């Protein structure tokens, strides 16, 4: 209730479209998110709920899907995680597709063609109406950027299966956040 009161005050002072829960991983705290949203409702506030997540905790999503309006999820490629989480993503997408859904894939020079195409096929088969954002990684800490020609080729390949695929660069380094 204390958190909801702070948020309610901010909602009145700052123009907003939605109340955002982001990470770390917010679905690790799904019960807290529900409690905050319910407390906001008790205060007469009904903002849209925007959830930004890694897209693997589908059981936790199911527990707050009814109070969530917008979902931004990452598809974590095996080259990033060092292990596949395809089935978790599939289960997550099956639920998330009921909402306003945006999916992001961070791509780097190390992104493999097979894993990229697997992700696109997964999205096509599970939530084809979702917006897909390809996000070229900012070179940092030994991670190499994906060449622009390859980024555009990946976008073109994704557009063969999906209706809306955009390329949006990471901006945190540009604005001094990394």
N, CA and C of each residue as an Amber inpcrd file, in Angstrom:
protein
   534
   0.8260000  -1.2000000   0.0000000   0.0000000   0.0000000   0.0000000
   0.8710000   1.2650000   0.0000000   2.0400000   1.1910000   0.6430000
   2.9430000   2.3460000   0.6130000   3.4490000   2.5990000  -0.8000000
   3.8290000   1.5430000  -1.4850000   4.2970000   1.6750000  -2.8680000
   3.1810000   2.2170000  -3.7490000   1.9840000   1.7140000  -3.5880000
   0.8470000   2.1850000  -4.3760000   0.5830000   3.6630000  -4.1270000
   0.7230000   4.1140000  -2.8920000   0.5030000   5.5320000  -2.5860000
   1.5340000   6.4120000  -3.2960000   2.7890000   5.9850000  -3.3010000
   3.8330000   6.7370000  -4.0020000   3.5310000   6.7720000  -5.5020000
   3.1790000   5.6300000  -6.0530000   2.8610000   5.5630000  -7.4820000
   1.6400000   6.4210000  -7.7970000   0.6170000   6.3690000  -6.9660000
  -0.5930000   7.1650000  -7.1930000  -0.2570000   8.6520000  -7.2430000
   0.6210000   9.1010000  -6.3740000   1.0380000  10.5050000  -6.3990000
   1.7740000  10.8310000  -7.6940000   2.6740000   9.9450000  -8.1020000
   3.3980000  10.1650000  -9.3510000   2.4590000  10.1700000 -10.5520000
   1.4650000   9.2990000 -10.5450000   0.5230000   9.2210000 -11.6530000
  -0.2450000  10.5270000 -11.8230000  -0.4560000  11.2410000 -10.7270000
  -1.1650000  12.5130000 -10.7990000  -0.2520000  13.6470000 -11.2450000
   1.0600000  13.5260000 -10.9800000   1.9990000  14.6040000 -11.2750000
   2.6620000  14.4890000 -12.6340000   2.8380000  13.2730000 -13.1250000
   3.6250000  13.0380000 -14.3340000   2.7330000  12.4440000 -15.4260000
   2.7540000  13.0320000 -16.6230000   1.9860000  12.4080000 -17.7080000
   2.4780000  10.9720000 -17.9380000   1.5550000  10.0710000 -18.1790000
   1.9290000   8.6620000 -18.3110000   0.9190000   7.9370000 -19.1890000
   1.3710000   6.8540000 -19.7630000   0.4640000   5.9790000 -20.4940000
   0.1970000   4.7140000 -19.6930000   1.2100000   4.2920000 -18.9300000
   1.0800000   3.0480000 -18.1900000   2.0240000   3.0510000 -17.0030000
   1.7100000   2.1920000 -16.0750000   2.5860000   1.9300000 -14.9340000
   3.4890000   0.7800000 -15.3580000   4.8010000   0.9900000 -15.2770000
   5.7540000   0.0220000 -15.8020000   6.4250000  -0.7690000 -14.6930000
   6.4180000  -2.0810000 -14.8560000   7.1730000  -2.9750000 -13.9860000
   8.2790000  -3.5810000 -14.8360000   9.5200000  -3.3100000 -14.4460000
  10.6630000  -3.7560000 -15.2140000  11.7020000  -4.3230000 -14.2650000
  12.8800000  -4.6310000 -14.7640000  13.7910000  -5.4510000 -13.9940000
  14.9990000  -4.7810000 -13.4300000  15.7570000  -5.7270000 -13.0830000
  15.8270000  -7.1930000 -12.9830000  14.6760000  -7.8730000 -13.7060000
  14.1380000  -8.8360000 -13.0730000  13.0200000  -9.6000000 -13.6270000
  11.7970000  -9.4100000 -12.7320000  10.8300000  -8.5930000 -13.1660000
   9.6770000  -8.2860000 -12.3130000   8.8040000  -9.4870000 -11.9790000
   8.7590000 -10.4920000 -12.8460000   7.8940000 -11.6320000 -12.5500000
   8.3980000 -12.4710000 -11.3830000   9.6020000 -12.2200000 -10.9250000
  10.0450000 -12.8500000  -9.6730000   9.2490000 -12.3030000  -8.4930000
   8.5340000 -11.2060000  -8.7350000   7.7610000 -10.5310000  -7.6900000
   6.3000000 -10.3620000  -8.1270000   5.7560000 -11.3730000  -8.7690000
   4.3980000 -11.2880000  -9.3070000   3.3680000 -10.9910000  -8.2170000
   3.5020000 -11.5930000  -7.0640000   2.5400000 -11.3430000  -5.9790000
   2.5910000  -9.8810000  -5.5370000   3.7950000  -9.3120000  -5.5010000
   3.9470000  -7.9020000  -5.1400000   3.2980000  -7.0070000  -6.2030000
   3.5000000  -7.3400000  -7.4810000   2.8900000  -6.5520000  -8.5500000
   1.3720000  -6.5630000  -8.4030000   0.8030000  -7.7460000  -8.1560000
  -0.6520000  -7.8280000  -7.9640000  -1.0860000  -6.9660000  -6.7820000
  -0.3650000  -7.0530000  -5.6850000  -0.7360000  -6.2740000  -4.4920000
  -0.6790000  -4.7700000  -4.7780000   0.3420000  -4.3220000  -5.4940000
   0.4590000  -2.8880000  -5.8250000  -0.6920000  -2.4610000  -6.7270000
  -0.9780000  -3.2330000  -7.7580000  -2.0500000  -2.8740000  -8.6830000
  -3.3980000  -2.8630000  -7.9650000  -3.6440000  -3.8480000  -7.1330000
  -4.9100000  -3.8690000  -6.3840000  -5.0000000  -2.7010000  -5.4190000
  -3.8880000  -2.3230000  -4.8010000  -3.8850000  -1.1600000  -3.9080000
  -4.1220000   0.1260000  -4.7050000  -3.5710000   0.2090000  -5.9060000
  -3.8400000   1.3770000  -6.7630000  -5.3230000   1.4520000  -7.1050000
  -5.9210000   0.3180000  -7.4200000  -7.3490000   0.2950000  -7.7190000
  -8.1520000   0.7840000  -6.5170000  -7.7440000   0.3690000  -5.3240000
  -8.4370000   0.8080000  -4.1080000  -8.3170000   2.3210000  -3.9120000
  -7.2440000   2.9080000  -4.4550000  -7.0430000   4.3630000  -4.3770000
  -7.7150000   5.0980000  -5.5390000  -8.4170000   4.3430000  -6.3810000
  -9.1120000   4.9570000  -7.5020000  -8.2550000   5.1470000  -8.7460000
  -7.0680000   4.5860000  -8.7550000  -6.1690000   4.6840000  -9.9080000
  -6.2440000   3.3890000 -10.7090000  -6.4070000   3.5140000 -12.0210000
  -6.4590000   2.3360000 -12.8850000  -5.5780000   2.5350000 -14.1150000
  -4.2740000   2.7030000 -13.8760000  -3.3800000   2.8470000 -15.0260000
  -3.2240000   1.5160000 -15.7490000  -2.8690000   1.6040000 -17.0290000
  -2.5000000   0.3870000 -17.7280000  -1.2490000  -0.1680000 -17.0590000
  -1.1180000  -1.4720000 -17.0540000   0.0530000  -2.1220000 -16.4670000
   0.9360000  -2.6350000 -17.6080000   2.1670000  -2.1450000 -17.6220000
   3.1690000  -2.5010000 -18.6250000   4.2150000  -3.3700000 -17.9450000
   4.4420000  -4.5480000 -18.4950000   5.3840000  -5.5080000 -17.9260000
   6.5260000  -5.7300000 -18.9030000   7.7540000  -5.5000000 -18.4570000
   8.9360000  -5.7730000 -19.2680000   9.6770000  -6.9400000 -18.6390000
   9.8400000  -8.0240000 -19.4040000  10.2650000  -9.2890000 -18.8250000
  11.1600000 -10.0930000 -19.7630000  11.8540000 -11.0610000 -19.1900000
  12.7120000 -11.9220000 -20.0110000  11.9190000 -13.0170000 -20.7360000
  10.6380000 -13.1130000 -20.4700000   9.7890000 -14.0170000 -21.2380000
   9.9620000 -15.4990000 -20.9490000  10.3610000 -15.8440000 -19.7260000
  10.5260000 -17.2570000 -19.3930000   9.6180000 -17.7200000 -18.2520000
   9.1510000 -16.8190000 -17.4320000   8.3890000 -17.1890000 -16.2300000
   6.8870000 -17.1850000 -16.5190000   6.4520000 -18.1600000 -17.3080000
   5.0720000 -18.1940000 -17.7780000   4.0690000 -18.4690000 -16.6610000
   4.4300000 -19.2510000 -15.6680000   3.4990000 -19.5100000 -14.5560000
   3.2280000 -18.2160000 -13.7890000   4.2780000 -17.4570000 -13.5700000
   4.1370000 -16.1890000 -12.8720000   3.3230000 -15.2010000 -13.7140000
   3.5520000 -15.2030000 -15.0360000   2.7330000 -14.3510000 -15.9030000
   1.2650000 -14.7320000 -15.7760000   0.9750000 -16.0300000 -15.7830000
  -0.4160000 -16.4780000 -15.6690000  -1.0720000 -15.9340000 -14.4060000
  -0.2920000 -15.7700000 -13.3460000  -0.8610000 -15.3010000 -12.0760000
  -1.2170000 -13.8180000 -12.0750000  -0.6900000 -13.0520000 -13.0500000
  -1.0380000 -11.6220000 -13.1110000  -1.5170000 -11.1920000 -14.4980000
  -1.7810000 -12.1370000 -15.3700000  -2.2000000 -11.8080000 -16.7320000
  -3.4640000 -10.9550000 -16.7410000  -4.3740000 -11.2320000 -15.8230000
  -5.6370000 -10.4980000 -15.7830000  -5.4730000  -9.0230000 -15.4420000
  -4.3660000  -8.6260000 -14.8190000  -4.1540000  -7.2190000 -14.4600000
  -3.0880000  -6.5570000 -15.3390000  -2.6140000  -7.2810000 -16.3430000
  -1.5540000  -6.7790000 -17.2200000  -2.1580000  -6.3830000 -18.5630000
  -1.7200000  -5.2320000 -19.0780000  -2.2500000  -4.7400000 -20.3460000
  -1.2500000  -4.8490000 -21.4960000   0.0080000  -4.5270000 -21.2170000
   1.0430000  -4.4700000 -22.2450000   2.2250000  -5.3110000 -21.7800000
   2.7450000  -6.1350000 -22.6740000   3.8900000  -6.9800000 -22.3240000
   4.9900000  -6.7600000 -23.3420000   6.1750000  -6.4950000 -22.8360000
   7.3790000  -6.4390000 -23.6600000   8.2800000  -7.5580000 -23.1630000
   8.5090000  -8.5320000 -24.0190000   9.3190000  -9.6750000 -23.6020000
  10.5320000  -9.8290000 -24.4970000  11.5710000 -10.3600000 -23.9370000
  12.7630000 -10.6960000 -24.7000000  12.7060000 -12.1630000 -25.0890000
  13.1730000 -12.4500000 -26.2780000  13.5070000 -13.8300000 -26.6120000
  15.0070000 -13.9220000 -26.3910000  15.3860000 -14.7060000 -25.4110000
  16.7970000 -14.8730000 -25.0650000  17.3620000 -16.0180000 -25.9060000
  18.2930000 -15.6730000 -26.7640000  18.8900000 -16.6720000 -27.6470000
  19.9130000 -17.5180000 -26.8940000  20.0710000 -18.7780000 -27.2840000
  21.0490000 -19.6490000 -26.6220000  22.4720000 -19.0860000 -26.6280000
  22.8400000 -18.3340000 -27.6460000  24.1920000 -17.7670000 -27.6800000
  24.4020000 -16.7300000 -26.5830000  23.3330000 -16.1640000 -26.0750000
  23.4050000 -15.2060000 -24.9650000  23.3740000 -15.9450000 -23.6350000
  22.4410000 -16.8890000 -23.4990000  22.2450000 -17.5870000 -22.2270000
  23.1310000 -18.8160000 -22.0590000  23.6740000 -19.3100000 -23.1340000
  24.4740000 -20.5460000 -23.1490000  23.6260000 -21.7910000 -22.9670000
  22.3050000 -21.6210000 -22.9720000  21.3930000 -22.7600000 -22.9310000
  20.0610000 -22.3220000 -23.5350000  19.3610000 -23.1920000 -24.2100000
  18.0910000 -22.7920000 -24.8030000  16.9680000 -22.7330000 -23.7740000
  16.0550000 -21.7940000 -23.9790000  14.8380000 -21.6870000 -23.1580000
  13.6170000 -21.5970000 -24.0880000  13.6930000 -22.3190000 -25.1910000
  12.6320000 -22.2600000 -26.1980000  11.2680000 -22.6460000 -25.6420000
  11.2050000 -23.7170000 -24.8590000   9.8960000 -24.1580000 -24.3590000
   9.2970000 -23.1580000 -23.3790000  10.1340000 -22.5400000 -22.5620000
   9.6530000 -21.4960000 -21.6610000   9.1100000 -20.3200000 -22.4700000
   9.8480000 -19.9200000 -23.5210000   9.3730000 -18.8370000 -24.3830000
   8.0610000 -19.2060000 -25.0690000   7.9520000 -20.4400000 -25.5400000
   6.7270000 -20.8790000 -26.2130000   5.5210000 -20.7800000 -25.2660000
   5.6710000 -21.2790000 -24.0520000   4.5760000 -21.2270000 -23.0730000
   4.2480000 -19.7770000 -22.7110000   5.2810000 -18.9580000 -22.5830000
   5.0800000 -17.5460000 -22.2500000   4.3130000 -16.8380000 -23.3690000
   4.7540000 -17.0350000 -24.6070000   4.0990000 -16.3960000 -25.7500000
   2.6420000 -16.8230000 -25.8880000   2.3500000 -18.0810000 -25.5980000
   0.9780000 -18.5650000 -25.6950000   0.0460000 -17.7900000 -24.7690000
   0.5590000 -17.3600000 -23.6370000  -0.2310000 -16.5300000 -22.7200000
  -0.1810000 -15.0570000 -23.1140000   1.0070000 -14.5610000 -23.3720000
   1.2270000 -13.1340000 -23.6010000   0.5140000 -12.6280000 -24.8500000
   0.2890000 -13.4840000 -25.8130000  -0.3420000 -13.0640000 -27.0650000
  -1.7530000 -12.5190000 -26.8630000  -2.3340000 -12.7820000 -25.6770000
  -3.6650000 -12.2700000 -25.3610000  -3.6510000 -10.7730000 -25.0750000
  -2.4600000 -10.2150000 -24.9050000  -2.3090000  -8.8100000 -24.5410000
  -1.6320000  -8.0440000 -25.6680000  -1.4480000  -6.7480000 -25.4790000
  -0.6550000  -5.9420000 -26.4010000   0.7870000  -6.3970000 -26.2130000
   1.3530000  -7.0800000 -27.2110000   2.6270000  -7.7710000 -27.0440000
   3.6850000  -7.2500000 -28.0010000   4.8400000  -6.9810000 -27.4300000
   6.0280000  -6.6040000 -28.1850000   7.1290000  -7.5820000 -27.7800000
   7.8570000  -8.0830000 -28.7680000   8.9280000  -9.0380000 -28.5060000
  10.2350000  -8.4410000 -29.0080000  11.2840000  -8.5680000 -28.2080000
  12.5830000  -8.0290000 -28.5730000  13.6040000  -9.1550000 -28.6410000
  14.4600000  -9.0790000 -29.6640000  15.6040000  -9.9850000 -29.7610000
  16.8460000  -9.1170000 -29.8940000  17.7580000  -9.2440000 -28.9390000
  19.0370000  -8.5550000 -29.0290000  19.9290000  -9.3780000 -29.9390000
  20.5160000  -8.7060000 -30.9360000  21.3730000  -9.4110000 -31.8820000
  22.7800000  -8.8240000 -31.8480000  23.7450000  -9.7000000 -32.0070000
  25.1490000  -9.2990000 -32.0230000  25.8490000 -10.0220000 -33.1630000
  27.1370000  -9.7670000 -33.3020000  27.9080000 -10.4700000 -34.3250000
  27.9000000 -11.9720000 -34.0690000  27.7260000 -12.3830000 -32.8120000
  27.7350000 -13.7990000 -32.4460000  26.3900000 -14.4990000 -32.6450000
  25.3460000 -13.7470000 -32.9660000  24.0300000 -14.3510000 -33.1500000
  24.0710000 -15.3210000 -34.3240000  23.6990000 -16.5600000 -34.0630000
  23.7190000 -17.5940000 -35.0910000  22.4710000 -17.5560000 -35.9620000
  22.6400000 -17.8960000 -37.2190000  21.5070000 -17.9280000 -38.1550000
  20.4460000 -18.9240000 -37.6960000  20.8870000 -20.0980000 -37.2600000
  19.9240000 -21.1320000 -36.8650000  19.0950000 -20.6820000 -35.6630000
  19.7400000 -20.1250000 -34.6380000  18.9830000 -19.6970000 -33.4550000
  18.0600000 -18.5240000 -33.7920000  18.5220000 -17.6280000 -34.6640000
  17.6820000 -16.5030000 -35.0610000  16.4420000 -17.0150000 -35.7930000
  16.6170000 -17.9030000 -36.7520000  15.4740000 -18.4350000 -37.5010000
  14.5600000 -19.2590000 -36.6030000  15.1350000 -19.9510000 -35.6330000
  14.3080000 -20.6920000 -34.6650000  13.4090000 -19.7150000 -33.8990000
  13.9750000 -18.5900000 -33.4760000  13.1980000 -17.5900000 -32.7330000
  12.0810000 -17.0160000 -33.5930000  12.3730000 -16.7220000 -34.8470000
  11.3610000 -16.1640000 -35.7430000  10.2450000 -17.1780000 -35.9780000
  10.5950000 -18.4310000 -36.1890000   9.5940000 -19.4760000 -36.3940000
   8.7490000 -19.6620000 -35.1330000   9.3870000 -19.6390000 -33.9820000
   8.6560000 -19.7420000 -32.7140000   7.6340000 -18.6140000 -32.5970000
   8.0620000 -17.4090000 -32.8860000   7.1550000 -16.2670000 -32.7960000
   6.0320000 -16.3860000 -33.8330000   6.3770000 -16.7570000 -35.0500000
   5.3750000 -16.9380000 -36.0970000   4.3330000 -17.9810000 -35.7010000
   4.7810000 -19.0860000 -35.1360000   3.8790000 -20.1850000 -34.7860000
   3.0590000 -19.9040000 -33.5350000   3.5460000 -19.0480000 -32.6430000
   2.8990000 -18.8630000 -31.3430000   2.1840000 -17.5200000 -31.1940000
   2.7880000 -16.4430000 -31.6880000   2.1980000 -15.1100000 -31.5320000
   2.5200000 -14.2550000 -32.7580000   1.9840000 -14.6220000 -33.9100000
   2.3830000 -13.9650000 -35.1570000   2.0020000 -12.4920000 -35.2650000
   1.0520000 -12.0380000 -34.4760000   0.6310000 -10.6340000 -34.5410000
   1.4910000  -9.7110000 -33.6840000   2.4050000 -10.2750000 -32.9190000
   3.2460000  -9.4530000 -32.0400000   4.2060000  -8.6000000 -32.8540000
   4.4700000  -7.4260000 -32.3630000   5.5140000  -6.5720000 -32.9130000
   6.8590000  -7.1780000 -32.5280000   7.7820000  -7.2800000 -33.4810000
   9.1300000  -7.7620000 -33.1890000  10.1120000  -6.6210000 -33.3540000
  10.9220000  -6.4290000 -32.3370000  11.9960000  -5.4440000 -32.3810000
  13.3230000  -6.1830000 -32.3870000  14.1180000  -5.9290000 -33.4090000
  15.4890000  -6.4250000 -33.4450000  16.3570000  -5.3120000 -32.8860000
  17.1410000  -5.6440000 -31.8710000  17.9500000  -4.6330000 -31.2090000
  19.4280000  -4.9880000 -31.3200000  20.1420000  -4.3360000 -32.2440000
  21.5750000  -4.5820000 -32.3460000  22.2690000  -4.1870000 -31.0460000
  23.1070000  -5.0620000 -30.5530000  23.7890000  -4.8260000 -29.2880000
  24.7740000  -3.6640000 -29.4350000  24.9360000  -2.9080000 -28.3670000
  25.9610000  -1.8850000 -28.3050000  27.2800000  -2.5770000 -27.9900000
  28.3080000  -2.3890000 -28.8060000  29.5860000  -3.0550000 -28.5140000
  30.0990000  -2.6350000 -27.1330000  30.3220000  -3.6320000 -26.2890000
  30.7570000  -3.3400000 -24.9210000  31.2690000  -4.6320000 -24.3020000
  32.3420000  -4.5500000 -23.5750000  32.8450000  -5.7050000 -22.8280000
  33.1760000  -6.9060000 -23.6820000  33.6610000  -6.6870000 -24.8830000
  34.0330000  -7.7950000 -25.7460000  32.9230000  -8.3140000 -26.6300000
  31.7160000  -7.7650000 -26.5140000  30.6090000  -8.1740000 -27.3730000
  30.6770000  -7.3260000 -28.6410000  30.6830000  -7.9750000 -29.7860000
  30.8140000  -7.2800000 -31.0620000  29.4580000  -6.9470000 -31.6600000
  29.3980000  -5.7790000 -32.2810000  28.1710000  -5.3480000 -32.9390000
  27.8990000  -6.1920000 -34.1810000  26.6410000  -6.2980000 -34.4950000
  26.2150000  -6.9700000 -35.7180000  26.3610000  -5.9640000 -36.8570000
  27.0130000  -6.3330000 -37.9580000  27.1590000  -5.3940000 -39.0810000
  25.7870000  -4.9330000 -39.5920000  25.6600000  -3.6650000 -39.9700000
  24.3660000  -3.1330000 -40.4220000  23.7310000  -3.9340000 -41.5580000
  24.5430000  -4.4230000 -42.4970000  23.9930000  -5.1990000 -43.6060000
  23.3290000  -6.4790000 -43.0980000  23.9310000  -7.0750000 -42.0890000
  23.3740000  -8.3160000 -41.5270000  22.0970000  -8.0100000 -40.7480000
  22.0810000  -6.8950000 -40.0290000  20.8700000  -6.5010000 -39.2970000
  19.7100000  -6.3660000 -40.2790000  19.9360000  -5.6810000 -41.3880000
  18.8700000  -5.4810000 -42.3700000  18.4720000  -6.7960000 -43.0360000
  19.4260000  -7.6950000 -43.2430000  19.1040000  -9.0140000 -43.8000000
  18.2610000  -9.8210000 -42.8060000  18.5710000  -9.6980000 -41.5330000
  17.7860000 -10.4000000 -40.5120000  16.3720000  -9.8340000 -40.4580000
  16.2480000  -8.5210000 -40.5630000  14.9220000  -7.9110000 -40.5780000
  14.1250000  -8.4160000 -41.7780000  14.7630000  -8.4470000 -42.9430000
  14.0780000  -8.9230000 -44.1480000  13.6360000 -10.3810000 -43.9850000
  14.4930000 -11.2030000 -43.4180000  14.1380000 -12.6140000 -43.2000000
  12.9640000 -12.7340000 -42.2330000  12.9640000 -11.9390000 -41.1880000
  11.8740000 -11.9810000 -40.2190000  10.5610000 -11.5090000 -40.8490000
  10.6520000 -10.4990000 -41.7140000   9.4480000  -9.9790000 -42.3740000
   8.8170000 -10.9870000 -43.3290000   9.5460000 -12.0160000 -43.7050000
   8.9570000 -13.0720000 -44.5280000   7.9290000 -13.8800000 -43.7420000
   8.0430000 -13.8620000 -42.3910000   7.1200000 -14.6330000 -41.5540000
   6.2510000 -13.7740000 -40.6360000   6.6760000 -12.5370000 -40.3860000
   5.9760000 -11.6780000 -39.4260000   5.5630000 -10.3770000 -40.0920000
   4.5190000  -9.7570000 -39.5940000   3.9730000  -8.5620000 -40.2400000
   4.6670000  -7.2660000 -39.8450000   5.2540000  -7.1980000 -38.6480000
   5.8120000  -5.9340000 -38.1680000   7.1410000  -6.2060000 -37.4630000
   8.2290000  -5.8660000 -38.1240000   9.5730000  -6.0880000 -37.5800000
  10.3350000  -4.7780000 -37.7030000  10.8020000  -4.2760000 -36.5600000
  11.5130000  -2.9940000 -36.5460000  12.9070000  -3.1850000 -35.9740000
  13.8080000  -2.3170000 -36.3870000  15.1600000  -2.3070000 -35.8480000
  15.2790000  -1.0450000 -34.9930000  15.5880000  -1.2360000 -33.7160000
  15.7530000  -0.1140000 -32.7970000  17.0520000  -0.3330000 -32.0300000
  18.0120000   0.5700000 -32.1710000  19.2940000   0.3770000 -31.4870000
  19.1740000   0.5440000 -29.9780000  20.1130000  -0.0360000 -29.2620000
  20.2160000   0.2120000 -27.8300000  20.6980000   1.6490000 -27.6600000
  20.0920000   2.3640000 -26.7620000  20.4610000   3.7700000 -26.5810000
  21.1350000   4.0520000 -25.2500000  21.1910000   3.0790000 -24.3520000
  21.6930000   3.3630000 -23.0010000  23.1280000   3.8710000 -23.0110000
  23.9640000   3.3730000 -23.9180000  25.3360000   3.8720000 -23.9740000
  25.3650000   5.2930000 -24.5060000  24.5310000   5.5690000 -25.4960000
  24.4810000   6.9190000 -26.0920000  24.0900000   7.9720000 -25.0640000
  23.2560000   7.5900000 -24.1000000  22.8030000   8.5680000 -23.1150000
  23.5290000   8.4470000 -21.7870000  24.6730000   7.7450000 -21.8250000
  25.5250000   7.6840000 -20.6530000  25.0740000   6.7530000 -19.5500000
  24.3060000   5.7260000 -19.9000000  23.8090000   4.7940000 -18.8960000
  24.5940000   3.5000000 -18.8330000  25.7180000   3.4110000 -19.5610000
  26.5430000   2.2100000 -19.5450000  27.9890000   2.6110000 -19.6710000
